[in-house]
Amino acid sequence: MSRKLVRPRQGRMIAGVCAGLGQRFGMSAGMVRLLFLLSLLLPGTQVIVYLILWILMPNEDSYAATRY
């Protein structure tokens, strides 16, 4: 299991942001998705943060290619 903040190829639904956060912090991707959906009920910039993470988090494949 990778402890780096990357978007995995397996287990992603839209962009893999929630799956990557779940792997990084030792949670299931479903729990992170549920927390994200519940956070949408609160005022804030959750969608903007998701989009920024989508852009900034590397794919698992590209991270492995630049690492070696």
HUJO-V586495 format. One line per field, one symbol per residue. phi: phi as a letter, one per 30 degrees, with the letter a starting at -180 (. if undefined). burial: # if it has 16 or more other C-alpha atoms within 10 Angstrom, else .. A space follows every 50 residues. Layout:
phi: ???
burial: ???
This chain:
phi: .dcddbcddcidccbjddddddddcicddddddddddddddcdlcddddd dddedddddddddddddc
burial: ....####......##########....#..##................. ..##..####........
